[in-house]
Amino acid sequence: MLPNSRSPRLFLDTSVIIAAIMSPTGGARLLFHFGETGVFEIVVGKSVLNETDEVIRCKAPNRLTDLAQMLDETRIKVSDEPSSENKNIACALVSYVPDTLVLAEALQSRTDWFITHNREHFLNNPKLENLPFRIGTPGDVLLWQRERI
């Protein structure tokens, strides 16, 4: 990293955290490794953490310790509660109510990238083309990082 430059800030959706827990060798997990080393700053929202916890408790309760360790080692930042303005923007762009809160949290976090596997509500949503950050998969941001160095 160059002097006086900051690490790119990545906001992770629940799908990416779940993928990182379930596949220790995939692109999602690699984002966490880069987060540990300071290449990326990893940010999540409170709703993302809550949903991730619920999914892991239901589908893979034996991975709860792995989740806690991964979040701790990466020094995950939690975004502030989204403003009314960011909630309104998100509501206008995403029709699925739980994902509107996730998008509002991403907007609040002032992220550089919103990372998700959710094609229906985020990746293939043409309404999201003019946001102040890029939206992509773990592979998209890893390719972008590779091109930068």
C-alpha positions in Angstrom: 0.0 0.0 0.0 1.2 3.5 -0.8 1.9 6.0 2.0 -1.2 8.0 3.0 -3.5 5.6 1.1 -6.1 3.6 2.8 -7.2 0.0 2.3 -10.3 -0.4 0.2 -13.4 -0.8 2.3 -15.5 -3.9 1.6 -19.0 -4.3 2.9 -19.9 -8.0 3.1 -23.4 -9.4 2.6 -24.5 -12.4 4.7 -24.0 -14.7 1.7 -20.3 -13.9 1.5 -19.7 -14.6 5.2 -21.6 -17.9 5.0 -19.5 -18.9 2.0 -16.3 -18.0 3.8 -17.3 -20.2 6.7 -18.5 -23.1 4.6 -15.6 -23.0 2.1 -12.2 -22.3 3.7 -10.5 -22.2 0.3 -12.9 -20.1 -1.7 -12.8 -16.4 -2.7 -15.0 -15.3 0.2 -12.5 -16.7 2.7 -9.6 -15.1 0.8 -11.3 -11.7 1.4 -11.1 -12.4 5.2 -7.4 -13.3 4.9 -6.8 -10.1 3.1 -8.7 -8.3 5.8 -6.5 -9.9 8.5 -3.4 -8.5 6.7 -4.9 -5.0 6.1 -5.2 -5.3 2.4 -8.9 -4.7 2.8 -11.0 -3.2 5.5 -13.9 -5.5 6.1 -17.3 -3.9 7.2 -20.6 -5.5 7.9 -24.0 -4.3 9.2 -25.8 -5.3 12.4 -28.5 -7.0 10.3 -25.9 -8.9 8.4 -24.3 -10.2 11.6 -27.7 -11.2 13.0 -28.7 -13.0 9.8 -25.4 -14.8 9.6 -25.7 -15.9 13.2 -29.2 -17.2 12.6 -28.2 -19.1 9.5 -25.1 -20.7 11.1 -27.1 -21.7 14.2 -29.7 -23.3 12.0 -27.6 -25.0 9.3 -24.1 -25.5 10.8 -24.1 -24.9 14.6 -20.7 -26.6 14.8 -19.3 -23.6 12.8 -20.3 -20.9 15.3 -16.8 -20.9 16.9 -15.2 -20.7 13.4 -17.4 -17.7 12.7 -16.5 -15.9 15.9 -12.8 -16.6 15.3 -12.9 -15.4 11.7 -14.7 -12.2 12.6 -12.3 -11.5 15.4 -9.1 -12.2 13.5 -10.2 -10.0 10.6 -11.1 -7.1 13.0 -14.5 -6.7 11.3 -15.9 -3.2 11.6 -19.7 -2.8 12.2 -21.4 0.0 10.3 -23.4 2.6 12.1 -27.2 2.4 12.1 -28.4 3.6 8.7 -29.8 7.1 8.5 -33.4 7.7 7.5 -32.1 9.0 4.2 -30.1 5.9 3.4 -33.1 3.7 4.4 -35.3 5.7 2.0 -32.7 5.4 -0.8 -32.5 1.6 -0.2 -36.3 1.2 -0.2 -36.5 2.8 -3.6 -33.9 0.5 -5.1 -34.5 -2.9 -3.5 -38.0 -4.4 -3.2 -37.2 -7.3 -0.8 -37.5 -5.7 2.7 -34.7 -7.5 4.5 -32.2 -6.6 1.8 -33.2 -2.9 1.9 -31.7 -2.8 5.4 -28.5 -4.4 4.2 -28.2 -1.9 1.4 -28.9 1.0 3.8 -26.1 -0.3 6.0 -23.8 -0.5 3.1 -24.6 3.1 2.1 -24.1 4.2 5.7 -20.7 2.5 5.9 -19.3 4.6 3.0 -17.8 1.4 1.4 -15.8 1.1 -1.8 -17.4 -2.3 -2.6 -20.5 -4.1 -1.7 -19.7 -7.8 -1.9 -22.5 -10.4 -2.3 -23.6 -13.6 -4.0 -27.2 -12.4 -4.2 -27.9 -12.1 -7.9 -31.7 -11.5 -7.6 -31.7 -8.4 -5.4 -28.2 -7.0 -5.8 -25.9 -8.2 -8.6 -28.5 -8.2 -11.4 -30.5 -5.2 -10.2 -30.2 -2.4 -12.8 -31.4 0.2 -10.2 -28.1 -0.2 -8.3 -25.8 1.0 -11.2 -25.4 4.6 -9.8 -24.5 3.9 -6.2 -21.4 5.5 -4.7 -19.7 2.0 -4.6 -19.2 -1.0 -6.8 -21.3 -4.2 -6.3 -19.7 -7.5 -7.1 -18.8 -11.0 -6.0 -15.7 -12.0 -4.0 -14.2 -12.9 -7.4 -14.9 -9.5 -8.8 -13.1 -7.6 -6.1 -10.2 -10.1 -6.1 -9.8 -9.5 -9.8 -10.0 -5.8 -9.3 -7.3 -6.0 -6.6 -5.1 -8.1 -8.8 -5.3 -5.5 -11.6 -4.4 -2.7 -9.1 -1.1 -4.3 -8.1 
